[in-house]
Amino acid sequence: MFSKRLLVCVFVFSLAADIPLANASPTVALGVVTQCARAQVGTVFVSEGTSIFDGDMLSTDSAGFLQIRAGHARVQLPAQSTATLRGTATSPRAELSRGSLTFSTASNAVFAVVALGAHVQPANDAPVVAQIEIIGPRTLNILAKRGAVRFSYRDESTLVPEGSQTKIILDPTPSEMAAEQKNQSTPKNSTDQNPSSDSGNHTAGAAKQPGPVPHAYMMIAIAGAAAAGAAVGVAIYRANELPESPDHP
């Protein structure tokens, strides 16, 4: 009698194991590959149409290129770049760990880039095209090609306006701040070389004090001509590829 009951219990359990849980949610892709050449997800080379999931690490080799669509954003990795896609299908973000990344968003799109612990995201609901590049262990380069972006790091944030290119040094040392303060101390362009900032004093030369004031980061504006030159050779999305609103062709 006992053995029969045991067999019945084992049989019922085996059936239940094949029944999916009612509350279990399927894994949802965060993005899909739209263009690629010598690009990988993890250690596997990808092709157009490959789905990208939360935690997938994307990378390109010296001759590689990768573009994905994630939510209402397009993300592009040039050669020798690495980023990991995180978040959800409605709120994706890319964590850049090597090289550079260009992203474009439509109006009201939610997307963010994390690089060296700093966050970059659209400043408002307008379409954005921006490039973020890691150029050192504590140094980033941000090019706001179209629209403004908001840069945030350690509870401080700054607006990087459209058309500007900015070099950002994270956790600057006193010597770095003093050197930049000296560079900015000339009468010409002493106050107008910095990108607009919420507090107005993130750049070492902005504060008129005996010594440099410590901040979470230091921003150094690059002239417009240099910004335009930096865009050469960087594949920014063509106008007909941007996911824009009908009233902003």
N, C-alpha and C positions, 0 to 999 in steps of 0.2 A: 504493500500500500504506500509506504513511504517512498519507494523507488519510483512509483508511478507519478506521485505528486512532484517529485524532483524533476522528472522528465518533462512534465507539463510546464513547470516554472522555467526550465531552460529553454523550451520551445517558445514560450511567450516572450522571454527576454531577447531571444534571437530575432524575433519579428520586430520588436520595439526598436532594436538597434538599427534597423533599416529605415525607420520612419523619421524623416527630418523634423527637427524641433519647430514648433509653430512660431516661436519668437526669434529664430535664427535668421539673420539678415545676410543676403549674399554679398560678396565682395564687389564693390563698385569701382570701376576704373576711374582714375583722376584725369587721364589724358590719353591721347592717341598720337602716334608718330605720323606726321604729314610729309616730311622730307627727311632724307638721311643719306649719309655716305660715311662709311667706316666709323659708325657709332655703335655703342654697346649699352645694354641694360644689364648691369652686373658684369658678367664675363661673356655674355652672349651677344653677338652682333644682331642688330635689329633691322627690320625692313619697314617700309611704309605700311601703315595700318596696325602696327603693333600697339597693344594696349599698355598703358603705364599705370601702375598701382601705387598706393601709399607706401613709401619706403624704398621705391625703386631708385637705384643710383644710375644716372645717365652720364656717359663719358664719350669723348671723341679723341682720336689719336691725332698725330701731327698733320694728317691730311683729311681729317674728319669734319663732319658737319651734321647737326641735328636740329630739327624743328618739330615741336609738338604743339598740339592744341590742348589747353587745360582750362576747362570751364569756358569763360568768355575771353580768355587771354591766349596769346601765342607766345611761345618761348623758344628762343634760338640759342644754341650752343655752337660757337665756332670751334676751330681746331684747338686741341689740347686744353679742354675745359671739362669740368666735372660738377654736377649738381644732383641733388636728391629731391625728388618730388614728395611733398607732404600735404597733409590737410584732408579736405573733403572735396567732393565734386563741385560744390558750390563755393568753397573757400580754399582754393589750392594755394600753395606757396612753394617756392624753389629755394633750396638751401645750397648756395654756391660755395664750393670748397676749393676750386682751382680754375684759373683762367678767367673768362668773362661770360656774360649772359646778357642777351637783349630780350626785352619783353614788350609786347604791345597789348593794350586793352581797349575795349570799346567803352562807351559811356556806361556809368554805373556798374562797372565790372569790379569784382573783388579779386585781388591778387597781390602777393607780397614776395619780396626776395630777401633772404637772410644771408648775410656774408660777414664773416668774422664777428658774429654776434650782433651786428647792426641790422636794422630793418629798413627796407626801401619799398614804398608803395605809392600808388597814385595819390596826389594831394587833394583831388576833388573828383567829381563825377565825369569829368571830360576825358576824351580818349588820350592815351599816353603811349609814347614810344621812348624807352630809356635803356641805357646800357650801364651795367655795373661790372667793374673789373677789379680783381684782386691783383695789386701790383707790389705787395710786400706783406710781411707778417702782421702789420698793423695799419696798412695803407690801402685805401680804396680809391677808385676813380669812378665818378658818376657823370654821365652825359645825358642830360635831359633833352632828347632830340625833339620831342613834341609833347606839350603839356608839362605841368610841374609835378615833381615828386616830393614826398616827405621822407626825410632821413631821420631815423631815431636810433639812439644808442645811450644806454644807461640813464634813462629817465630824462634825457634831453633830446630835443627834436629841432629840425631846421627845414625850411622850405628851399628846395633847389629849383629855381625858376626855369621855365621853358627856354631852350636855346643856350643854356649855360653848361659849362664843364667844370667840375670841382674835384680837387684832390682832397681827400680826407684822411688825416692821421688820427688813429684811435689811441686813447690814453697817451697823449704826447708827453714827452719828458720835459723838464724845465729848460734844458738846452735847446730842444727843438722849438719850444715856444719862444724862447729868447731870440733865436735865429730868425724866426718868422716875424717877430715884432720888429727886429732891426730892418728886415727887408721891406716891411710895410711902413717904415717911419719916414720915407721920403715924402716931401710935400705933394708931389703928383701922385694921384691914385691912392692916397693914404687912407681914404675913407670909402671909396667906391669900388674897390676891387673884390669885396666880399659878397657872396650871394646873400639874399635876404634871409633873415633869421628871426625866429620868434623872440629871442632875447636880445639879439643884436650884438652879442659880444663873444661868440664862439671862436672867432679868429683872434689870434694872439695880438695883432696890431690894432684891434678895435677898442680895447680898453686903455684909457690914458692913465696909467698907473706906473709907479717906479719900476715894477717888475711884472713879469707875465703872470696872469691869473690862471690857475689850473682849471681845466675843463675836461669833460669826458672825451672830447675830440676837438681837433683843430681843422678848420676848413680853409683851403687855399684856392681862390678862383683862378681859372685859366682863361686867358683872353679868347674872345670869340673866334678869332682866326685860327687859334690853336685847336679850339673845339671842333671847328669845321674840318680841319686837317685830320683830327683823330677819327672822324667818321669815315674817312676814305679807307677802303679795304674792309670795313665792317659791314656785313650784310644787314642793313636795316630794311624792314619790310616795305615793299612797294605799296603805293597808295591803294591799288586794287586788291591787296592782300590783307589790308588792315580791317579788322572787324569793327567798323564805325557805324554811327547812327546815320539815317538817311539825310538829316539836316546838316551834316558835316562831311561832305564828300572829300 
